[in-house]
Amino acid sequence: MYIKKILFAIAIIGIIIAAFFANYVYSAMFKPNTKFNNERAYIYIPTNATYQDIREQLLPLLEDIDKFDALAERKQYTSNIKAGKYAIKKDMSNNDIINSIRINNMSIMVSFNNQETLEDLAGRIAVQIEADSTSLINTFNSKAFFFKSTFDKKVALSMYIPNSYEFKWNTSSEQFRDRMLTEYDRFWNDNRNAKAKAINLSHNEVMTLASIVQKETAKVDERPRVAGVYVNRLKVRMPLQADPTVIYAIKEKSGDFKQIIKRVLYKDLELDSPYNTYKYAGLPPGPIAMPDISSIDAVLNYEKHDYFYFVANVKNFGYHKFAKSLAQHNRNRQEYIRWINQQGVNR
């Protein structure tokens, strides 16, 4: 009888221990372990991150970090970390969290538009993916890449077509650049190639002209007409005489691309720069900014007309007055000069 009591007691203790262990395992694996109120939280795991790096991000998000540690060790996650952006949903268990941050690297949308320089582009991209601006600008200006591609530093901005693209957050600078080259090649489909050939312009020349159109007018519906003016000038070998190229020349000469220039002065037209289209005929050596798709397609689908001149329309701001003759243009121009003088814009 005494032995039976002992065995019974041992059995009860065993059951209690098993129940405790089962409860611990359940709690560690399947019980909700989040403490944030939003529907989901995100963690960003850098390339070559350690488990401690991840733990620091998880610490404010979880109720019991110790149980998470134990399960992460047991599931060998601590030695099998994957970089990326991961979502943790409210009331997730440790098991679900580990599974999520092991395999569910999220895609993100990376967007950019109208950056004026590669440095600006690098800064814009660096806040969206893991690669920092220094690595991006070094990659954009890689001599090895220029050597094997059709680009050089003057036209490199042409390769980046403004849009929104799907990437993984842990994209490297090389992966970003190479993807942009793929997108550039895809952008130049048979239809666009045929249109560029019809106006006798290379890809880079189209992009350069599009950048001028982009700077001349913010009105998308006016861009084909502005493009038509410049195509007309190119056809008769007339200087483009585009103020935005002079502004770019001033910025390039000074090295200060952040300065704001609202008015081009007569003295500026004498600046000796290949970007000064008053002084040098034809297109400048490369784009003066990053043209968006509407400006590129405006060049490829330019409006066919007899206009050779245009100036800002002071009665319909944002748009321009177009002229077929220099005499008509000078009348329009005098109206604009009177208006800008009244505004006190000296630079």
C-alpha positions in Angstrom: 0.0 0.0 0.0 2.8 2.4 0.9 4.6 1.7 -2.4 1.4 2.4 -4.3 1.1 5.7 -2.6 4.6 6.6 -3.5 4.1 5.6 -7.1 0.8 7.5 -7.2 2.5 10.6 -5.8 5.3 10.2 -8.4 2.8 9.9 -11.1 0.9 13.1 -10.0 4.2 15.0 -9.8 5.1 13.7 -13.3 1.7 14.9 -14.6 2.2 18.3 -13.0 5.7 18.6 -14.4 4.5 17.5 -17.9 1.6 19.9 -17.7 3.9 22.7 -16.6 6.3 21.8 -19.4 3.5 21.6 -21.9 2.2 25.0 -20.8 5.7 26.4 -21.1 6.1 25.0 -24.6 2.6 26.3 -25.6 3.4 29.7 -24.1 6.8 29.8 -25.8 5.5 28.7 -29.2 1.9 29.5 -29.7 0.7 32.0 -27.1 0.4 35.6 -28.5 3.5 37.5 -27.5 3.1 41.1 -28.9 2.5 44.3 -27.0 1.9 46.9 -29.6 -1.5 48.3 -30.4 -1.2 48.7 -34.2 -2.3 45.9 -36.5 1.3 45.3 -37.4 4.9 46.5 -36.7 7.9 46.3 -39.0 11.5 45.4 -38.4 14.4 46.0 -40.7 17.2 43.5 -40.6 20.4 44.8 -42.2 22.8 42.6 -44.2 25.2 40.8 -41.8 23.0 41.6 -38.8 23.5 39.6 -35.6 20.8 38.1 -33.5 21.5 40.8 -30.9 20.7 43.5 -33.5 17.3 41.8 -34.2 16.6 41.4 -30.5 17.0 45.1 -29.8 14.3 45.8 -32.4 12.0 43.2 -31.0 12.5 44.1 -27.4 9.9 47.0 -27.3 7.5 44.9 -29.5 7.2 41.6 -27.4 5.7 40.8 -24.0 8.3 38.1 -23.2 11.6 38.4 -25.0 13.2 35.5 -23.0 10.7 33.0 -24.3 11.3 34.3 -27.8 15.1 33.9 -27.3 14.6 30.3 -26.2 12.5 29.4 -29.2 14.7 31.3 -31.6 17.7 29.2 -30.3 15.7 26.0 -30.5 14.6 26.7 -34.1 18.2 27.6 -35.0 17.1 31.1 -36.1 19.9 32.8 -34.2 22.4 31.3 -36.6 20.3 31.6 -39.8 19.3 35.3 -40.1 18.0 36.7 -43.3 18.2 40.4 -44.1 15.1 42.4 -45.2 12.0 44.1 -44.1 9.5 42.0 -42.1 6.1 42.5 -40.7 5.0 41.3 -37.2 1.2 41.2 -36.9 -0.6 42.0 -33.6 -1.1 38.9 -31.4 1.4 36.8 -33.3 3.0 33.9 -31.4 6.8 33.5 -31.1 6.6 30.6 -33.6 4.7 32.7 -36.1 7.1 35.6 -35.6 10.2 33.5 -36.2 8.6 31.9 -39.3 7.7 35.3 -40.6 11.1 36.9 -40.2 12.8 33.9 -41.6 10.9 33.7 -45.0 8.6 36.7 -45.5 11.0 39.3 -46.7 8.6 42.1 -47.9 8.7 44.0 -51.1 8.6 47.8 -51.0 7.8 50.4 -53.6 10.8 52.6 -54.4 9.9 55.9 -56.2 11.9 58.8 -57.5 11.2 61.7 -59.9 13.0 64.7 -61.4 16.2 64.6 -59.4 18.7 67.1 -60.9 21.9 65.2 -60.1 23.1 61.7 -59.4 23.8 62.9 -55.9 20.2 63.9 -55.4 19.1 60.6 -56.7 21.4 58.7 -54.3 20.0 60.7 -51.4 16.4 60.0 -52.5 17.0 56.2 -52.8 19.0 55.9 -49.7 16.0 56.7 -47.5 14.1 53.9 -49.1 16.4 50.9 -49.2 19.3 49.6 -47.2 22.1 50.9 -49.4 23.4 54.3 -48.2 23.9 57.4 -50.3 27.7 57.0 -50.4 27.6 53.5 -51.8 24.9 54.5 -54.2 26.8 57.5 -55.7 30.0 55.4 -56.0 28.0 52.7 -57.8 26.3 55.2 -60.1 29.7 56.7 -61.1 31.5 53.4 -61.4 34.1 53.6 -64.2 33.8 49.9 -64.8 30.1 50.2 -65.3 30.5 53.1 -67.7 33.1 51.1 -69.6 30.8 48.2 -70.2 27.6 50.3 -70.8 26.6 53.0 -73.2 26.7 55.7 -70.5 29.3 58.1 -69.1 29.1 60.6 -66.3 27.5 63.3 -68.4 24.5 61.2 -69.5 24.3 58.8 -66.6 21.2 60.5 -65.2 19.4 59.4 -68.4 19.5 55.7 -67.3 17.1 56.3 -64.3 13.5 56.5 -65.6 11.3 58.2 -62.9 8.7 55.8 -61.7 7.8 53.5 -58.8 9.5 50.1 -58.7 9.2 47.1 -56.5 12.3 46.1 -54.6 13.4 44.3 -51.4 14.5 46.7 -48.7 17.9 45.0 -48.4 18.7 45.8 -52.1 22.4 46.7 -52.6 23.5 49.7 -54.6 24.7 47.5 -57.4 21.4 45.6 -57.5 19.5 48.9 -57.7 21.7 50.3 -60.5 21.6 47.1 -62.5 17.8 46.9 -62.1 17.5 50.5 -63.4 19.5 49.5 -66.5 17.1 46.7 -67.1 14.1 49.0 -66.7 15.8 51.5 -69.0 16.2 48.8 -71.7 12.6 47.8 -71.2 11.4 51.4 -71.5 13.0 51.7 -74.9 10.7 49.4 -76.6 10.3 49.0 -80.4 7.7 51.8 -80.5 9.8 54.4 -78.7 12.9 53.3 -80.7 11.1 53.8 -84.0 10.0 57.3 -82.9 13.5 58.3 -81.8 14.8 57.1 -85.1 12.2 59.1 -87.0 13.5 62.3 -85.5 17.1 61.3 -85.9 17.9 61.4 -82.1 19.7 58.8 -80.0 18.3 57.7 -76.7 20.6 60.0 -74.8 19.7 62.9 -77.1 16.0 62.3 -76.5 16.6 62.2 -72.8 18.6 65.4 -73.0 16.0 67.3 -75.0 13.3 65.9 -72.6 15.1 67.3 -69.6 15.0 70.8 -71.2 11.3 70.4 -72.0 10.8 69.2 -68.4 12.4 72.4 -67.1 10.6 74.7 -69.5 7.1 73.8 -68.5 5.4 72.0 -65.6 2.3 71.7 -67.7 2.2 68.1 -69.1 -0.3 69.0 -71.8 2.0 71.8 -73.1 5.2 69.7 -73.3 4.6 68.2 -76.8 4.2 71.8 -78.1 7.4 73.0 -76.4 9.2 69.9 -77.7 8.0 70.8 -81.1 9.7 74.2 -80.9 13.0 72.6 -80.1 12.7 70.0 -82.8 11.9 72.7 -85.3 15.1 74.5 -84.2 17.2 71.4 -84.4 16.0 70.7 -87.9 17.1 74.1 -89.2 20.3 74.1 -87.0 19.1 77.1 -85.0 20.5 77.4 -81.5 18.1 76.1 -78.9 18.5 79.2 -76.7 16.9 77.5 -73.7 17.2 79.4 -70.5 17.2 76.2 -68.3 20.4 75.1 -70.0 22.0 78.4 -69.0 20.8 78.0 -65.4 22.3 74.5 -65.4 25.6 75.9 -66.8 25.7 78.5 -64.0 25.2 75.8 -61.4 27.7 73.5 -62.9 30.3 76.2 -63.1 29.8 77.2 -59.5 29.4 73.6 -58.2 26.3 74.8 -56.4 23.2 72.9 -57.7 21.1 74.1 -54.7 21.0 77.7 -55.7 17.7 79.1 -57.0 17.9 81.2 -60.2 14.6 82.7 -61.3 15.9 85.0 -64.0 18.6 84.6 -66.7 20.5 87.9 -67.3 22.2 89.0 -70.5 25.6 88.5 -69.0 24.7 84.9 -68.3 24.3 84.3 -72.0 28.1 84.8 -72.4 29.0 82.0 -70.0 31.4 79.7 -71.8 29.9 76.3 -71.2 28.8 73.5 -73.5 25.5 73.6 -71.7 24.9 77.2 -72.7 22.6 76.7 -75.7 22.8 80.4 -76.5 26.5 80.2 -77.2 26.6 76.6 -78.6 24.3 75.2 -81.2 22.7 71.8 -80.8 22.0 69.8 -77.7 24.1 70.1 -74.6 26.3 67.1 -73.6 23.7 65.5 -71.4 20.5 66.0 -69.5 20.2 69.1 -67.2 17.8 67.2 -65.0 16.0 63.9 -64.8 13.0 64.0 -67.2 9.9 62.1 -66.3 8.1 59.8 -68.7 5.6 62.6 -69.9 8.6 64.7 -71.0 10.3 61.9 -72.8 7.1 60.9 -74.6 6.5 64.6 -75.4 9.7 64.6 -77.4 9.0 61.3 -79.1 5.4 62.6 -79.9 6.2 66.2 -80.4 3.5 68.5 -81.7 4.1 69.3 -85.4 3.7 73.1 -85.9 5.5 76.1 -87.3 6.4 77.7 -83.9 10.1 78.6 -83.3 9.7 80.8 -80.2 7.9 80.9 -76.9 7.9 82.9 -73.7 6.0 82.7 -70.4 2.3 83.8 -70.6 1.8 86.3 -67.8 -2.0 86.1 -68.3 -2.1 82.3 -68.0 0.5 81.4 -65.5 2.3 78.1 -66.1 1.7 78.2 -69.8 3.5 80.0 -72.6 2.8 82.2 -75.6 4.2 80.7 -78.9 5.3 82.6 -82.0 6.2 81.7 -85.5 8.2 84.9 -86.2 10.9 86.8 -84.2 8.8 90.0 -84.5 5.8 88.3 -82.9 8.0 86.7 -80.2 9.6 90.1 -79.4 6.2 91.6 -78.7 5.3 88.6 -76.4 8.7 88.9 -74.8 8.4 92.6 -74.0 5.1 91.9 -72.2 6.9 89.2 -70.1 9.9 91.6 -69.3 7.6 94.3 -68.1 5.8 91.9 -65.9 8.9 90.4 -64.3 10.4 93.8 -63.7 7.2 94.8 -61.9 7.7 91.7 -59.7 11.2 92.9 -58.8 12.9 89.7 -59.8 16.5 90.5 -60.4 17.9 87.0 -60.3 
